[in-house]
């Protein structure tokens, strides 16, 4: 049986969703973030040296990195259901979106999150104006434009595609879900991207996604109204 080491409010949610889409038997080992630092607990270092999530074990295999996990599960258990044919041009579209999600879209979103944490951190009152100014300048000069460039790109692609690859729902859509959910939740830019909003709502309405919400517990980036 597959074991998923699951960290709350993290990329782990999309792996749980993928397991549900594939109809696989699995068990979830829950790990909770530190309430003050929001970092992963030390318990995850017993599973993988980096102490990050998600991590899966499948037989003798232990695998980290959500992109690698999505690719492994899709190729091992869902080739026909979730992947284009390996000898088709669409295969490389899948490979592109699989890596784009974490390699290009997620880094500026993560930096934005870190700077928001810096802005909210307790500092002496006389330092606060300087901290706020630095955060605002970095956001204005770099982060906001980077995020906008990426969201413009995704919005443009989705404006003429129902799904990312090959005209059908697949593993690439699952991989891209977390950065888009984070973007809509964190950046305040969601109103500019109606197609991304509709696409994310479309993903979040899938029965397997809703089952994953029940199995994983509260998820900060999920739909505004969760299923009963």
ChimeraX commands (.cxc) that place a marker at each C-alpha (Angstrom):
marker #1 position 0.00,0.00,0.00 radius 0.5
marker #1 position 1.18,3.53,-0.79 radius 0.5
marker #1 position 1.84,5.81,2.18 radius 0.5
marker #1 position 1.60,9.56,1.73 radius 0.5
marker #1 position 3.39,11.74,4.26 radius 0.5
marker #1 position 1.07,14.70,4.28 radius 0.5
marker #1 position 1.80,18.21,5.56 radius 0.5
marker #1 position -1.18,20.47,6.11 radius 0.5
marker #1 position -1.66,23.41,3.72 radius 0.5
marker #1 position 1.04,22.25,1.36 radius 0.5
marker #1 position 1.75,20.63,-1.98 radius 0.5
marker #1 position 0.76,17.35,-0.31 radius 0.5
marker #1 position -2.88,18.07,-1.12 radius 0.5
marker #1 position -2.44,17.58,-4.85 radius 0.5
marker #1 position -0.78,14.18,-4.27 radius 0.5
marker #1 position -3.72,13.11,-2.15 radius 0.5
marker #1 position -5.99,14.29,-4.95 radius 0.5
marker #1 position -3.98,12.33,-7.52 radius 0.5
marker #1 position -4.26,9.16,-5.43 radius 0.5
marker #1 position -8.02,9.66,-5.37 radius 0.5
marker #1 position -8.16,10.27,-9.12 radius 0.5
marker #1 position -6.31,7.01,-9.67 radius 0.5
marker #1 position -8.49,5.07,-7.23 radius 0.5
marker #1 position -5.45,3.66,-5.45 radius 0.5
marker #1 position -5.35,2.25,-1.95 radius 0.5
marker #1 position -3.27,4.43,0.31 radius 0.5
marker #1 position -2.83,5.58,3.85 radius 0.5
marker #1 position -2.05,9.09,5.04 radius 0.5
marker #1 position 0.54,9.91,7.67 radius 0.5
marker #1 position -0.34,13.41,8.85 radius 0.5
marker #1 position 2.31,15.95,9.86 radius 0.5
marker #1 position 1.34,19.36,11.27 radius 0.5
marker #1 position 3.18,22.62,10.74 radius 0.5
marker #1 position 4.65,24.44,13.72 radius 0.5
marker #1 position 1.96,26.94,14.69 radius 0.5
marker #1 position 4.47,29.78,15.24 radius 0.5
marker #1 position 6.98,29.28,12.43 radius 0.5
marker #1 position 4.65,27.51,9.95 radius 0.5
marker #1 position 7.58,25.21,9.14 radius 0.5
marker #1 position 7.36,21.45,8.75 radius 0.5
marker #1 position 7.89,19.42,11.93 radius 0.5
marker #1 position 11.03,17.44,12.74 radius 0.5
marker #1 position 9.04,14.22,12.24 radius 0.5
marker #1 position 9.39,14.62,8.47 radius 0.5
marker #1 position 13.19,14.39,8.71 radius 0.5
marker #1 position 12.74,10.79,9.79 radius 0.5
marker #1 position 11.09,10.17,6.43 radius 0.5
marker #1 position 13.39,12.26,4.20 radius 0.5
marker #1 position 16.61,14.13,5.13 radius 0.5
marker #1 position 15.24,17.48,3.90 radius 0.5
marker #1 position 12.20,17.26,6.14 radius 0.5
marker #1 position 9.82,18.41,3.40 radius 0.5
marker #1 position 6.50,17.15,2.15 radius 0.5
marker #1 position 5.01,15.48,0.26 radius 0.5
marker #1 position 6.85,12.17,0.43 radius 0.5
marker #1 position 5.43,8.82,-0.62 radius 0.5
marker #1 position 6.54,5.28,0.00 radius 0.5
marker #1 position 5.47,2.57,-2.41 radius 0.5
marker #1 position 7.01,-0.77,-1.57 radius 0.5
marker #1 position 10.76,-0.22,-1.32 radius 0.5
marker #1 position 10.56,3.17,-3.03 radius 0.5
marker #1 position 10.64,6.42,-1.05 radius 0.5
marker #1 position 10.10,9.45,-3.25 radius 0.5
marker #1 position 10.04,13.18,-2.49 radius 0.5
marker #1 position 9.36,16.27,-4.68 radius 0.5
marker #1 position 5.77,16.68,-5.78 radius 0.5
marker #1 position 6.63,16.82,-9.49 radius 0.5
marker #1 position 8.53,13.54,-9.29 radius 0.5
marker #1 position 5.69,11.98,-7.30 radius 0.5
marker #1 position 3.05,13.13,-9.79 radius 0.5
marker #1 position 5.11,11.75,-12.67 radius 0.5
marker #1 position 5.79,8.45,-10.91 radius 0.5
marker #1 position 2.18,7.83,-9.93 radius 0.5
marker #1 position 0.84,8.87,-13.32 radius 0.5
marker #1 position 3.34,6.78,-15.27 radius 0.5
marker #1 position 3.03,3.76,-12.98 radius 0.5
marker #1 position -0.72,3.69,-12.38 radius 0.5
marker #1 position -2.43,6.14,-14.75 radius 0.5
marker #1 position -0.79,6.23,-18.17 radius 0.5
marker #1 position -4.02,5.94,-20.14 radius 0.5
marker #1 position -6.13,8.01,-17.78 radius 0.5
marker #1 position -3.84,10.97,-17.04 radius 0.5
marker #1 position -1.02,11.09,-19.60 radius 0.5
marker #1 position -0.79,11.70,-23.35 radius 0.5
marker #1 position 0.83,9.06,-25.51 radius 0.5
marker #1 position 4.59,9.05,-24.99 radius 0.5
marker #1 position 5.23,9.17,-28.75 radius 0.5
marker #1 position 2.92,12.15,-29.35 radius 0.5
marker #1 position 3.79,15.86,-29.47 radius 0.5
marker #1 position 1.48,16.33,-26.46 radius 0.5
marker #1 position 3.93,14.34,-24.34 radius 0.5
marker #1 position 6.37,17.24,-24.30 radius 0.5
marker #1 position 3.55,19.63,-23.45 radius 0.5
marker #1 position 2.97,17.46,-20.38 radius 0.5
marker #1 position 6.66,17.51,-19.49 radius 0.5
marker #1 position 6.74,21.28,-19.90 radius 0.5
marker #1 position 3.77,22.01,-17.62 radius 0.5
marker #1 position 4.94,19.44,-15.08 radius 0.5
marker #1 position 8.21,21.36,-14.62 radius 0.5
marker #1 position 6.81,24.84,-15.22 radius 0.5
marker #1 position 4.55,24.67,-12.18 radius 0.5
marker #1 position 7.41,24.44,-9.66 radius 0.5
marker #1 position 10.34,25.65,-11.73 radius 0.5
marker #1 position 8.88,28.93,-12.99 radius 0.5
marker #1 position 5.50,29.82,-11.48 radius 0.5
marker #1 position 6.02,28.82,-7.86 radius 0.5
marker #1 position 9.31,30.65,-7.02 radius 0.5
marker #1 position 7.96,34.24,-7.21 radius 0.5
marker #1 position 4.83,33.15,-5.32 radius 0.5
marker #1 position 7.00,31.64,-2.61 radius 0.5
marker #1 position 9.13,34.79,-2.42 radius 0.5
marker #1 position 5.95,36.85,-2.08 radius 0.5
marker #1 position 4.85,34.63,0.79 radius 0.5
marker #1 position 8.23,34.97,2.52 radius 0.5
marker #1 position 8.17,38.77,2.21 radius 0.5
marker #1 position 4.63,38.86,3.55 radius 0.5
marker #1 position 5.88,36.87,6.55 radius 0.5
marker #1 position 8.75,39.32,7.01 radius 0.5
marker #1 position 6.33,42.23,6.89 radius 0.5
marker #1 position 4.14,40.61,9.54 radius 0.5
marker #1 position 7.01,39.56,11.82 radius 0.5
marker #1 position 7.42,41.37,15.16 radius 0.5
marker #1 position 10.16,44.03,14.98 radius 0.5
marker #1 position 10.96,47.16,17.03 radius 0.5
marker #1 position 8.53,49.96,16.14 radius 0.5
marker #1 position 11.30,52.22,14.84 radius 0.5
marker #1 position 12.40,49.53,12.37 radius 0.5
marker #1 position 8.88,48.80,11.09 radius 0.5
marker #1 position 8.76,51.66,8.49 radius 0.5
marker #1 position 12.07,50.49,7.00 radius 0.5
marker #1 position 10.92,46.86,6.81 radius 0.5
marker #1 position 7.63,47.86,5.20 radius 0.5
marker #1 position 9.42,50.06,2.67 radius 0.5
marker #1 position 11.87,47.31,1.67 radius 0.5
marker #1 position 9.07,44.79,1.24 radius 0.5
marker #1 position 7.00,47.24,-0.80 radius 0.5
marker #1 position 9.93,48.14,-3.05 radius 0.5
marker #1 position 10.83,44.50,-3.75 radius 0.5
marker #1 position 7.21,43.74,-4.49 radius 0.5
marker #1 position 6.84,46.72,-6.81 radius 0.5
marker #1 position 10.17,46.35,-8.61 radius 0.5
marker #1 position 10.25,42.58,-9.03 radius 0.5
marker #1 position 7.70,40.22,-7.52 radius 0.5
marker #1 position 4.42,41.72,-8.69 radius 0.5
marker #1 position 5.63,42.00,-12.28 radius 0.5
marker #1 position 7.04,38.47,-12.27 radius 0.5
marker #1 position 3.81,37.03,-10.92 radius 0.5
marker #1 position 1.78,39.05,-13.41 radius 0.5
marker #1 position 3.90,37.82,-16.31 radius 0.5
marker #1 position 3.31,34.21,-15.34 radius 0.5
marker #1 position -0.39,34.59,-14.64 radius 0.5
marker #1 position -0.83,36.43,-17.96 radius 0.5
marker #1 position 0.87,33.49,-19.66 radius 0.5
marker #1 position -1.34,30.87,-17.97 radius 0.5
marker #1 position -4.49,32.94,-18.54 radius 0.5
marker #1 position -3.66,33.22,-22.24 radius 0.5
marker #1 position -3.12,29.46,-22.56 radius 0.5
marker #1 position -6.31,28.60,-20.72 radius 0.5
marker #1 position -8.32,31.10,-22.74 radius 0.5
marker #1 position -8.10,28.73,-25.70 radius 0.5
marker #1 position -7.75,25.38,-23.90 radius 0.5
marker #1 position -10.17,23.63,-21.56 radius 0.5
marker #1 position -7.25,21.70,-20.03 radius 0.5
marker #1 position -3.50,22.14,-20.13 radius 0.5
marker #1 position -2.54,19.23,-22.37 radius 0.5
marker #1 position -4.09,17.19,-25.16 radius 0.5
marker #1 position -7.63,18.57,-24.70 radius 0.5
marker #1 position -8.35,16.51,-21.59 radius 0.5
marker #1 position -7.82,16.55,-17.84 radius 0.5
marker #1 position -4.53,15.00,-16.80 radius 0.5
marker #1 position -1.58,14.89,-14.45 radius 0.5
marker #1 position -0.31,18.30,-15.58 radius 0.5
marker #1 position -3.53,19.92,-14.36 radius 0.5
marker #1 position -3.03,18.38,-10.93 radius 0.5
marker #1 position 0.55,19.60,-10.79 radius 0.5
marker #1 position -0.35,23.17,-11.72 radius 0.5
marker #1 position -3.27,23.34,-9.29 radius 0.5
marker #1 position -1.29,24.28,-6.17 radius 0.5
marker #1 position 0.54,27.34,-7.61 radius 0.5
marker #1 position -2.71,28.64,-9.08 radius 0.5
marker #1 position -4.62,28.10,-5.85 radius 0.5
marker #1 position -1.82,29.88,-3.98 radius 0.5
marker #1 position -1.84,32.75,-6.49 radius 0.5
marker #1 position -5.57,33.27,-6.15 radius 0.5
marker #1 position -5.36,33.12,-2.35 radius 0.5
marker #1 position -2.24,35.20,-1.71 radius 0.5
marker #1 position -1.67,37.81,-4.39 radius 0.5
marker #1 position -4.92,39.75,-4.51 radius 0.5
marker #1 position -4.68,39.55,-8.30 radius 0.5
marker #1 position -7.38,36.94,-8.88 radius 0.5
marker #1 position -9.87,39.48,-10.18 radius 0.5
marker #1 position -7.65,40.09,-13.20 radius 0.5
marker #1 position -7.74,36.44,-14.31 radius 0.5
marker #1 position -11.29,35.14,-14.85 radius 0.5
marker #1 position -10.19,32.13,-16.88 radius 0.5
marker #1 position -7.74,31.01,-14.17 radius 0.5
marker #1 position -10.50,31.42,-11.57 radius 0.5
marker #1 position -12.90,29.33,-13.65 radius 0.5
marker #1 position -10.25,26.71,-14.32 radius 0.5
marker #1 position -9.37,26.37,-10.63 radius 0.5
marker #1 position -13.07,26.13,-9.76 radius 0.5
marker #1 position -13.37,23.42,-12.40 radius 0.5
marker #1 position -10.52,21.48,-10.77 radius 0.5
marker #1 position -11.91,21.95,-7.27 radius 0.5
marker #1 position -15.31,20.61,-8.32 radius 0.5
marker #1 position -13.94,17.23,-9.38 radius 0.5
marker #1 position -15.25,14.39,-7.18 radius 0.5
marker #1 position -11.73,13.09,-6.51 radius 0.5
marker #1 position -10.61,16.57,-5.41 radius 0.5
marker #1 position -13.53,16.77,-2.97 radius 0.5
marker #1 position -12.74,13.30,-1.60 radius 0.5
marker #1 position -9.14,14.41,-1.08 radius 0.5
marker #1 position -10.32,17.43,0.92 radius 0.5
marker #1 position -12.20,15.12,3.27 radius 0.5
marker #1 position -9.21,12.81,3.63 radius 0.5
marker #1 position -6.66,15.57,4.18 radius 0.5
marker #1 position -8.58,17.89,6.45 radius 0.5
marker #1 position -8.67,21.71,6.39 radius 0.5
marker #1 position -6.87,23.18,3.38 radius 0.5
marker #1 position -6.28,26.93,3.21 radius 0.5
marker #1 position -6.23,27.12,-0.59 radius 0.5
marker #1 position -9.30,25.03,-1.33 radius 0.5
marker #1 position -12.77,26.19,-2.38 radius 0.5
marker #1 position -14.47,28.81,-0.26 radius 0.5
marker #1 position -17.23,26.33,0.59 radius 0.5
marker #1 position -15.97,22.84,1.36 radius 0.5
marker #1 position -18.15,19.75,0.99 radius 0.5
marker #1 position -20.01,18.43,4.07 radius 0.5
marker link #1:1,2 radius 0.2
marker link #1:2,3 radius 0.2
marker link #1:3,4 radius 0.2
marker link #1:4,5 radius 0.2
marker link #1:5,6 radius 0.2
marker link #1:6,7 radius 0.2
marker link #1:7,8 radius 0.2
marker link #1:8,9 radius 0.2
marker link #1:9,10 radius 0.2
marker link #1:10,11 radius 0.2
marker link #1:11,12 radius 0.2
marker link #1:12,13 radius 0.2
marker link #1:13,14 radius 0.2
marker link #1:14,15 radius 0.2
marker link #1:15,16 radius 0.2
marker link #1:16,17 radius 0.2
marker link #1:17,18 radius 0.2
marker link #1:18,19 radius 0.2
marker link #1:19,20 radius 0.2
marker link #1:20,21 radius 0.2
marker link #1:21,22 radius 0.2
marker link #1:22,23 radius 0.2
marker link #1:23,24 radius 0.2
marker link #1:24,25 radius 0.2
marker link #1:25,26 radius 0.2
marker link #1:26,27 radius 0.2
marker link #1:27,28 radius 0.2
marker link #1:28,29 radius 0.2
marker link #1:29,30 radius 0.2
marker link #1:30,31 radius 0.2
marker link #1:31,32 radius 0.2
marker link #1:32,33 radius 0.2
marker link #1:33,34 radius 0.2
marker link #1:34,35 radius 0.2
marker link #1:35,36 radius 0.2
marker link #1:36,37 radius 0.2
marker link #1:37,38 radius 0.2
marker link #1:38,39 radius 0.2
marker link #1:39,40 radius 0.2
marker link #1:40,41 radius 0.2
marker link #1:41,42 radius 0.2
marker link #1:42,43 radius 0.2
marker link #1:43,44 radius 0.2
marker link #1:44,45 radius 0.2
marker link #1:45,46 radius 0.2
marker link #1:46,47 radius 0.2
marker link #1:47,48 radius 0.2
marker link #1:48,49 radius 0.2
marker link #1:49,50 radius 0.2
marker link #1:50,51 radius 0.2
marker link #1:51,52 radius 0.2
marker link #1:52,53 radius 0.2
marker link #1:53,54 radius 0.2
marker link #1:54,55 radius 0.2
marker link #1:55,56 radius 0.2
marker link #1:56,57 radius 0.2
marker link #1:57,58 radius 0.2
marker link #1:58,59 radius 0.2
marker link #1:59,60 radius 0.2
marker link #1:60,61 radius 0.2
marker link #1:61,62 radius 0.2
marker link #1:62,63 radius 0.2
marker link #1:63,64 radius 0.2
marker link #1:64,65 radius 0.2
marker link #1:65,66 radius 0.2
marker link #1:66,67 radius 0.2
marker link #1:67,68 radius 0.2
marker link #1:68,69 radius 0.2
marker link #1:69,70 radius 0.2
marker link #1:70,71 radius 0.2
marker link #1:71,72 radius 0.2
marker link #1:72,73 radius 0.2
marker link #1:73,74 radius 0.2
marker link #1:74,75 radius 0.2
marker link #1:75,76 radius 0.2
marker link #1:76,77 radius 0.2
marker link #1:77,78 radius 0.2
marker link #1:78,79 radius 0.2
marker link #1:79,80 radius 0.2
marker link #1:80,81 radius 0.2
marker link #1:81,82 radius 0.2
marker link #1:82,83 radius 0.2
marker link #1:83,84 radius 0.2
marker link #1:84,85 radius 0.2
marker link #1:85,86 radius 0.2
marker link #1:86,87 radius 0.2
marker link #1:87,88 radius 0.2
marker link #1:88,89 radius 0.2
marker link #1:89,90 radius 0.2
marker link #1:90,91 radius 0.2
marker link #1:91,92 radius 0.2
marker link #1:92,93 radius 0.2
marker link #1:93,94 radius 0.2
marker link #1:94,95 radius 0.2
marker link #1:95,96 radius 0.2
marker link #1:96,97 radius 0.2
marker link #1:97,98 radius 0.2
marker link #1:98,99 radius 0.2
marker link #1:99,100 radius 0.2
marker link #1:100,101 radius 0.2
marker link #1:101,102 radius 0.2
marker link #1:102,103 radius 0.2
marker link #1:103,104 radius 0.2
marker link #1:104,105 radius 0.2
marker link #1:105,106 radius 0.2
marker link #1:106,107 radius 0.2
marker link #1:107,108 radius 0.2
marker link #1:108,109 radius 0.2
marker link #1:109,110 radius 0.2
marker link #1:110,111 radius 0.2
marker link #1:111,112 radius 0.2
marker link #1:112,113 radius 0.2
marker link #1:113,114 radius 0.2
marker link #1:114,115 radius 0.2
marker link #1:115,116 radius 0.2
marker link #1:116,117 radius 0.2
marker link #1:117,118 radius 0.2
marker link #1:118,119 radius 0.2
marker link #1:119,120 radius 0.2
marker link #1:120,121 radius 0.2
marker link #1:121,122 radius 0.2
marker link #1:122,123 radius 0.2
marker link #1:123,124 radius 0.2
marker link #1:124,125 radius 0.2
marker link #1:125,126 radius 0.2
marker link #1:126,127 radius 0.2
marker link #1:127,128 radius 0.2
marker link #1:128,129 radius 0.2
marker link #1:129,130 radius 0.2
marker link #1:130,131 radius 0.2
marker link #1:131,132 radius 0.2
marker link #1:132,133 radius 0.2
marker link #1:133,134 radius 0.2
marker link #1:134,135 radius 0.2
marker link #1:135,136 radius 0.2
marker link #1:136,137 radius 0.2
marker link #1:137,138 radius 0.2
marker link #1:138,139 radius 0.2
marker link #1:139,140 radius 0.2
marker link #1:140,141 radius 0.2
marker link #1:141,142 radius 0.2
marker link #1:142,143 radius 0.2
marker link #1:143,144 radius 0.2
marker link #1:144,145 radius 0.2
marker link #1:145,146 radius 0.2
marker link #1:146,147 radius 0.2
marker link #1:147,148 radius 0.2
marker link #1:148,149 radius 0.2
marker link #1:149,150 radius 0.2
marker link #1:150,151 radius 0.2
marker link #1:151,152 radius 0.2
marker link #1:152,153 radius 0.2
marker link #1:153,154 radius 0.2
marker link #1:154,155 radius 0.2
marker link #1:155,156 radius 0.2
marker link #1:156,157 radius 0.2
marker link #1:157,158 radius 0.2
marker link #1:158,159 radius 0.2
marker link #1:159,160 radius 0.2
marker link #1:160,161 radius 0.2
marker link #1:161,162 radius 0.2
marker link #1:162,163 radius 0.2
marker link #1:163,164 radius 0.2
marker link #1:164,165 radius 0.2
marker link #1:165,166 radius 0.2
marker link #1:166,167 radius 0.2
marker link #1:167,168 radius 0.2
marker link #1:168,169 radius 0.2
marker link #1:169,170 radius 0.2
marker link #1:170,171 radius 0.2
marker link #1:171,172 radius 0.2
marker link #1:172,173 radius 0.2
marker link #1:173,174 radius 0.2
marker link #1:174,175 radius 0.2
marker link #1:175,176 radius 0.2
marker link #1:176,177 radius 0.2
marker link #1:177,178 radius 0.2
marker link #1:178,179 radius 0.2
marker link #1:179,180 radius 0.2
marker link #1:180,181 radius 0.2
marker link #1:181,182 radius 0.2
marker link #1:182,183 radius 0.2
marker link #1:183,184 radius 0.2
marker link #1:184,185 radius 0.2
marker link #1:185,186 radius 0.2
marker link #1:186,187 radius 0.2
marker link #1:187,188 radius 0.2
marker link #1:188,189 radius 0.2
marker link #1:189,190 radius 0.2
marker link #1:190,191 radius 0.2
marker link #1:191,192 radius 0.2
marker link #1:192,193 radius 0.2
marker link #1:193,194 radius 0.2
marker link #1:194,195 radius 0.2
marker link #1:195,196 radius 0.2
marker link #1:196,197 radius 0.2
marker link #1:197,198 radius 0.2
marker link #1:198,199 radius 0.2
marker link #1:199,200 radius 0.2
marker link #1:200,201 radius 0.2
marker link #1:201,202 radius 0.2
marker link #1:202,203 radius 0.2
marker link #1:203,204 radius 0.2
marker link #1:204,205 radius 0.2
marker link #1:205,206 radius 0.2
marker link #1:206,207 radius 0.2
marker link #1:207,208 radius 0.2
marker link #1:208,209 radius 0.2
marker link #1:209,210 radius 0.2
marker link #1:210,211 radius 0.2
marker link #1:211,212 radius 0.2
marker link #1:212,213 radius 0.2
marker link #1:213,214 radius 0.2
marker link #1:214,215 radius 0.2
marker link #1:215,216 radius 0.2
marker link #1:216,217 radius 0.2
marker link #1:217,218 radius 0.2
marker link #1:218,219 radius 0.2
marker link #1:219,220 radius 0.2
marker link #1:220,221 radius 0.2
marker link #1:221,222 radius 0.2
marker link #1:222,223 radius 0.2
marker link #1:223,224 radius 0.2
marker link #1:224,225 radius 0.2
marker link #1:225,226 radius 0.2
marker link #1:226,227 radius 0.2
marker link #1:227,228 radius 0.2
view
